[in-house]
């Protein structure tokens, strides 16, 4: 559970007007496309066997995800959990790779840990579950160029590991970091921001496409690992803000289909504390985060991603829909009475993405608010102003008739602790 630093203000605020347009990587890279999901080992530290990872591996594989990026630090449980995860991946036809966390604390990796990092790589490189790209062991990170004390040195790690690596750390555009020793770079900026790790403002709005442009211009022919995330809300005593979510999940998938990078990483599979999890909410073992994750499923976002993942791998610019469904999401309450960092950047609305094999008429009702639209075949996004009670969703005139009700009552205002997490559901035939 962590967030990206304020590096964005250094180089991205001017991207919209000064940077060269990004290029589609399918024209200058191997056409093999891979989709990863960031997996927080720290949220599952109590697991006791490889079997405890099987459900995650199977669910991700069924959705088209190729590998989990296993976020690790120097915790006492790290080696055991890596052994379980790698064994489960091998048993289930999945792949995994290590994402070394270089955040700012002693428990995370730092500049003096080259031999420690290399030993982890050597210990797991030969396992069946290890992801290899271009016959090289794939390795990534979270952070790695923030400070001198927590800096990832690509060449030193390559030398210490003593093997071919496909190294894709989370370095930051705009910092003049030397990337001569890497094969690509991972961008963590999956949300529009103000460039300083908070929600956008009228005078400072760094969009996800701005970041894409900055990274692809910087990387040249090196691989770009592009981020995709549905949401961001966290409410810890020392870490409490939101980024604009709303229809981000829909918009961002369309952006990456247009961009066509070699790799995509979903942020995240199971970071419950930041509310961008796709795994079942009942797997959350963070007792603090349970205040905003209990009863708040996100499985529907994974269902929505499946046709986009298939389209991405096929090099298509839009998804092909084979099953009619409505994926909806909304917050537990209207914003009235809430005071929270970033709340002005989110809408009081119920959101629906229609995935249709044939056009139909969609009716969304929330409280006294009704929105009727002609939803086209394919994927399309719609919304209605949020009202109290459970919203309803009706599709007529299409390939199938669909009707359903939201699984959570919407309250008229905040009561108690602020919860800006999303409740996600699916209406299908």
MOCORSUL-V514122 format. One record per pair of residues at least 24 apart in sequence whose C-alpha atoms are under 6 Angstrom apart, sorted by the first residue. I is the first residue (numbers start at 1). J is the second residue. D is the distance in whole Angstrom. If there is no record, write none. Layout:
i=(I,I)
j=(J,J)
d=(D,D)
This chain:
i=(1,1,5,6,6,8,9,9,10,11,13,15,16,22,22,24,24,25,25,26,33,33,33,34,35,35,35,35,35,36,36,36,36,36,37,37,37,37,37,37,38,38,38,38,38,39,39,39,39,39,39,40,41,49,50,50,50,50,53,54,63,67,67,68,69,69,69,69,70,70,70,71,71,72,72,73,73,74,74,86,89,90,90,95,95,95,96,96,96,97,97,98,99,99,100,101,101,102,102,102,102,110,110,110,111,111,111,114,118,118,118,136,136,136,137,137,138,138,139,140,140,141,141,142,143,145,154,155,173,183,184,184,184,185,185,186,187,188,190,190,190,199,199,224,225,225,226,227,227,227,228,228,229,229,231,232,232,232,233,233,234,234,241,242,244,244,257,257,258,292,296,297,297,298,300,300,300,321,321,324,324,324,325,325,325,326,326,326,326,327,327,327,327,328,328,328,329,329,330,330,331,331,331,332,333,333,333,333,334,334,336,337,337,338,348,349,349,349,350,350,350,351,351,352,352,352,353,353,354,354,355,358,358,359,360,360,360,361,361,362,362,363,363,364,364,365,365,366,388)
j=(271,273,197,196,197,195,195,196,174,174,206,210,210,213,216,259,260,260,261,260,262,263,313,263,65,66,263,264,265,65,66,67,68,265,68,69,265,266,268,269,68,69,267,268,269,68,69,70,71,269,270,71,71,84,84,85,87,88,88,88,306,95,96,96,96,97,98,99,97,98,99,99,100,100,101,101,108,107,108,129,129,128,129,129,130,131,129,130,131,130,131,139,140,141,141,141,142,142,143,144,150,149,150,151,149,150,151,157,157,160,161,164,165,166,165,166,165,166,167,168,169,169,170,170,170,171,181,181,215,222,222,223,224,224,225,225,226,227,227,228,229,243,342,261,263,264,264,264,265,266,266,267,266,267,276,274,275,276,274,275,273,274,341,342,345,346,312,317,317,419,423,423,424,424,424,425,426,357,378,355,356,357,355,427,428,353,354,426,427,352,353,425,426,352,424,425,423,424,422,423,420,421,422,410,410,411,412,413,412,413,413,413,414,414,386,384,385,386,383,384,386,382,383,381,382,383,380,381,379,380,379,398,399,398,396,397,398,395,396,394,395,393,394,392,393,391,392,391,412)
d=(6,6,6,4,5,4,4,6,6,4,6,6,6,5,6,5,5,6,5,6,5,6,5,5,5,5,6,5,6,6,6,5,5,5,5,6,5,4,6,6,6,5,6,5,6,6,6,5,6,5,6,5,6,6,4,6,6,5,6,6,5,4,5,5,6,5,6,6,6,5,5,5,6,5,6,6,5,5,6,5,5,5,4,5,6,5,6,5,6,6,6,6,5,4,4,6,5,6,5,5,6,6,4,6,5,5,5,6,6,6,5,5,5,5,5,6,6,5,5,5,5,5,5,5,5,6,6,6,6,6,5,4,6,6,6,5,6,6,5,6,6,5,5,6,5,5,5,6,5,6,5,6,6,5,5,5,6,6,5,5,6,5,5,5,5,5,6,5,6,6,5,6,6,5,6,5,6,6,6,6,5,6,5,6,4,6,5,6,5,6,5,6,5,4,6,5,5,4,5,5,6,6,5,5,5,4,6,6,5,5,5,6,5,6,5,5,4,4,5,5,6,6,4,6,5,6,6,4,6,5,5,5,5,5,6,5,4,6,5,6,5,6,5,6,5,5,5,4,6)
